[in-house]
Amino acid sequence: MTGVIQRFDALILGGGAAGLMCAIEAGKRGRRVAVLEHADRLGKKILISGGGRCNFTNIHCRPEDFLSKNPHFPKSALARYTPTDFIALVEKHRIAYHEKTLGQLFCDGSAREIVHMLEEECESANVRIVLNASPREVIRADEFVVRTASAQFRAPVLVVATGGLSIPKIGATSFGYDLARQYGLKIREPRPGLVPLILNQRDRASYCDLTGVSAEVVTSYDGHQFHEKMLITHRGLSGPAVLQISSYWHNPGTISIDLAPERETTAMFRDPKVPRNLSSLKSELRKILPARFADRWLELHAPTSWTNAALDDFERQLHAWAVHPAGTEGFEKAEVTVGGVDTDELSAKTMESRKVAGLYFIGEAVDVTGHLGGFNFQWAWASGAVAGRAL
Ligand SMILES: Cc1cc2nc3c(=O)[nH]c(=O)nc-3n(C[C@H](O)[C@H](O)[C@H](O)COP(=O)(O)OP(=O)(O)OC[C@H]3O[C@@H](n4cnc5c(N)ncnc54)[C@H](O)[C@@H]3O)c2cc1C
């Protein structure tokens, strides 16, 4: 091995949300920490998050808002670093924020303020930041050695915070999973989550000319339900209700969509004075769905007759549109990666590997995935903080 040798108490690979939080907590406790980030700046994903305003946490954060093979795993970290802790940090830095909806907190200004805050905290905790540092090799002898093009970094502790596979164009790599495999740790197959779905050919032909139309729906899959907005795209479906359910969906499963939640479109026909015909049904449906979507739905699913049974059947279909997606838009468009380092391999209290002393995995690299709405950052902060306090 060549290059200048630099020694630290802990090396953190990845200068994103989790890695920076870990570095701050460890640095505050007097540990000499280096963050090795392969990009030319820190927190690129934070910068593009929440439409540029960073939905940095959710005040209603509960363990139920996370997917993991072991749903109990995130509880410990989430309890020890809460949204209130992160909000206190945001307030200390006088960053203005607001609740947009459903407990989601966003910056009033820009996501850049969150990155600046983390940079300032790193500076005051004496964290060494090394940008453009691509680890070429990681070995473990009496300590961990990370070799980049120009230097060798050594420390008894290595924290892997390189994130998941989503959005490769801003620097996502499989580095964390490869390293976990190198040390014999199990990986839960990574797949795209919070991702738009592509409709099958028939449904695409039927609906995708309605691109941009949105409706409030309930999506359901495998016992999970989300009551939020759905958006039709040029290839399929998106919007919060669809993104949320996409994290649970497995090809070739069927997603059920209630297009008229808590509404009964055919109720008016119980009144004998109301004529049973297409135009009254259309005007009723247009009260619930955008006109173009209502009209299209009726073209494709008009009642076969005007009997009570046929109307019941129409109503049933409207509340349970069976969607068989052809696939997802993939990691290019996914907000997160579902799966990752198997939680059986890690301590829930510290995120340290059970097999390899001194090796930690935090953030999105771990098989813990949040719902849409600030939960993924909360997991990054929480897992980073508990690891940082354990170093
Ligand atoms: C478009 C978009 C919007 C989002 N909006 C939100 C939101 O508003 N709220 C929310 O809660 N979540 C949001 N997320 C999810 C959230 O950004 C992630 O869950 C979170 O950033 C994960 O933190 P992390 O530190 O584990 O990984 P990351 O933030 O991805 O950080 C990993 C870091 O490691 C670096 N890296 C990767 N490979 C290497 C390597 N080999 N060597 C060195 N460094 C490496 C990367 O460059 C990166 O800086 C969004 C995601 C996307 C894609």
The ligand as an ORCA input file, in Angstrom:
! r2SCAN-3c Opt
* xyz 0 1
  C     -34.896     12.996     -5.063
  C     -34.889     12.569     -3.625
  C     -35.595     13.302     -2.697
  C     -35.625     12.891     -1.371
  N     -36.325     13.648     -0.472
  C     -36.383     13.245      0.828
  C     -37.054     14.040      1.789
  O     -37.509     15.167      1.496
  N     -37.146     13.554      3.053
  C     -36.576     12.358      3.443
  O     -36.691     11.964      4.604
  N     -35.886     11.619      2.545
  C     -35.771     12.041      1.269
  N     -35.056     11.298      0.372
  C     -34.339     10.108      0.866
  C     -33.056     10.549      1.586
  O     -32.358     11.469      0.759
  C     -32.152      9.366      1.899
  O     -32.882      8.351      2.545
  C     -30.994      9.799      2.794
  O     -30.217     10.762      2.117
  C     -30.125      8.612      3.171
  O     -29.008      9.079      3.886
  P     -27.623      8.306      3.806
  O     -26.643      9.168      4.504
  O     -27.791      6.911      4.265
  O     -27.286      8.230      2.264
  P     -26.935      9.432      1.262
  O     -27.553     10.690      1.720
  O     -27.254      8.904     -0.077
  O     -25.364      9.614      1.420
  C     -24.445      8.659      0.986
  C     -23.173      9.383      0.669
  O     -22.155      8.435      0.368
  C     -21.447      8.853     -0.784
  N     -20.893      7.660     -1.396
  C     -21.519      6.692     -2.105
  N     -20.637      5.764     -2.495
  C     -19.429      6.140     -2.004
  C     -18.139      5.588     -2.070
  N     -17.914      4.447     -2.717
  N     -17.130      6.244     -1.444
  C     -17.319      7.418     -0.781
  N     -18.536      7.990     -0.702
  C     -19.574      7.353     -1.293
  C     -22.490      9.559     -1.630
  O     -21.898     10.435     -2.567
  C     -23.296     10.278     -0.562
  O     -22.762     11.554     -0.255
  C     -34.966     11.704     -0.956
  C     -34.235     10.985     -1.895
  C     -34.178     11.415     -3.221
  C     -33.373     10.610     -4.193
*
